[in-house]
Amino acid sequence: MGIQVEFNPDLALRNISEFRNGNRKKEECIPERLEAGKVYDFLKQGQRNYFIEGEIPLLETKGSQQLSRPIASIIILEASHVLLDGKPWTKGRYRVVETFRDSSIKFNGFARVK
């Protein structure tokens, strides 16, 4: 038996409707009003590692690796692993650098395109 760890180049959260419908915790979802400069909590199932030395994209996921284009540039401020109901989770906080309103390319790998 090994330790399953996932390395994520982005933070992919669910639509806030998943929380409103009782399917997800609030921290698993993108806040209704995402604002630059504000800090938000996140929660992801599994042990995940995130790049914390610069900006990464915030994406919306529908599950099964169905991801949106970046909706914001964020910086992960902290991430830690916890057991909730006997399962590993990653929880943390991120600060929004900028929100995006168009579909132009915002990242090239880990490099932010300005």
C-alpha positions as CSV (number, residue, x, y, z in Angstrom):
1,M,0.0,0.0,0.0
2,G,1.4,3.4,-1.0
3,I,0.6,7.0,-0.2
4,Q,-1.5,8.6,-2.9
5,V,-0.5,12.2,-3.5
6,E,-1.6,14.4,-6.3
7,F,0.3,17.4,-7.7
8,N,-2.0,20.1,-9.0
9,P,-0.8,23.0,-11.2
10,D,-4.1,24.8,-10.5
11,L,-6.9,25.0,-8.0
12,A,-10.1,23.5,-9.4
13,L,-13.3,24.1,-7.3
14,R,-17.0,23.5,-7.9
15,N,-19.7,25.9,-8.8
16,I,-21.4,27.5,-5.7
17,S,-24.6,25.8,-6.8
18,E,-23.1,22.5,-5.6
19,F,-23.0,24.0,-2.0
20,R,-26.5,25.5,-2.3
21,N,-27.9,22.1,-3.4
22,G,-26.2,20.3,-0.5
23,N,-23.8,18.3,-2.6
24,R,-20.5,20.0,-1.4
25,K,-19.1,22.0,1.4
26,K,-18.8,25.7,0.9
27,E,-15.0,25.6,0.8
28,E,-15.1,23.1,-2.1
29,C,-16.8,25.8,-4.2
30,I,-15.9,29.0,-5.9
31,P,-17.3,31.9,-3.9
32,E,-20.3,33.7,-5.3
33,R,-18.5,37.0,-5.3
34,L,-14.9,36.4,-6.1
35,E,-12.9,39.6,-5.5
36,A,-9.3,40.6,-6.2
37,G,-7.3,41.1,-2.9
38,K,-9.6,38.9,-0.8
39,V,-8.6,35.7,0.9
40,Y,-10.8,32.5,0.7
41,D,-10.7,29.0,2.2
42,F,-10.6,25.9,0.0
43,L,-11.1,22.2,0.6
44,K,-10.2,19.4,-1.7
45,Q,-10.5,15.6,-1.2
46,G,-7.2,13.7,-1.2
47,Q,-3.6,14.7,-0.4
48,R,-2.7,17.4,-2.9
49,N,0.3,19.5,-3.4
50,Y,0.1,23.0,-4.9
51,F,2.7,25.5,-6.2
52,I,2.9,28.2,-3.5
53,E,5.7,30.4,-4.8
54,G,3.6,32.4,-7.3
55,E,0.3,32.7,-9.2
56,I,-1.7,29.7,-10.4
57,P,-5.1,29.6,-12.1
58,L,-8.4,29.1,-10.3
59,L,-10.6,26.9,-12.4
60,E,-14.2,25.6,-12.2
61,T,-14.5,21.8,-12.3
62,K,-17.6,19.7,-13.1
63,G,-15.7,16.6,-12.0
64,S,-14.0,13.9,-14.2
65,Q,-11.3,16.5,-15.2
66,Q,-13.9,18.7,-16.9
67,L,-12.2,22.1,-16.3
68,S,-13.0,25.6,-17.3
69,R,-10.6,28.2,-18.6
70,P,-9.0,30.2,-15.7
71,I,-11.5,32.4,-14.0
72,A,-8.9,34.0,-11.7
73,S,-5.2,34.2,-10.8
74,I,-4.6,33.2,-7.2
75,I,-1.8,32.6,-4.8
76,I,-2.0,29.7,-2.4
77,L,-1.2,31.1,1.0
78,E,-1.3,27.8,2.9
79,A,-2.3,24.2,2.4
80,S,-2.4,21.3,4.9
81,H,-3.6,17.7,5.0
82,V,-6.3,16.6,7.4
83,L,-8.4,13.6,8.0
84,L,-12.2,14.2,7.8
85,D,-14.5,11.3,8.5
86,G,-11.4,9.0,8.1
87,K,-10.5,10.3,4.6
88,P,-7.6,12.5,3.6
89,W,-8.4,16.1,2.6
90,T,-6.3,19.1,1.7
91,K,-7.5,22.4,3.1
92,G,-6.0,25.9,2.8
93,R,-6.4,29.5,1.9
94,Y,-5.8,31.5,-1.3
95,R,-5.7,35.1,-2.2
96,V,-7.2,36.3,-5.5
97,V,-4.8,38.4,-7.5
98,E,-7.1,39.1,-10.5
99,T,-10.4,37.9,-11.8
100,F,-10.8,37.3,-15.5
101,R,-13.8,38.2,-17.6
102,D,-12.6,37.1,-21.1
103,S,-11.3,33.9,-22.6
104,S,-7.9,35.1,-23.7
105,I,-4.9,33.0,-22.6
106,K,-3.8,33.9,-19.0
107,F,-1.1,31.3,-18.3
108,N,1.6,29.5,-20.2
109,G,2.4,26.6,-18.0
110,F,3.3,28.1,-14.7
111,A,4.1,31.5,-16.2
112,R,1.4,34.2,-16.0
113,V,0.7,35.9,-19.3
114,K,0.1,39.6,-18.8
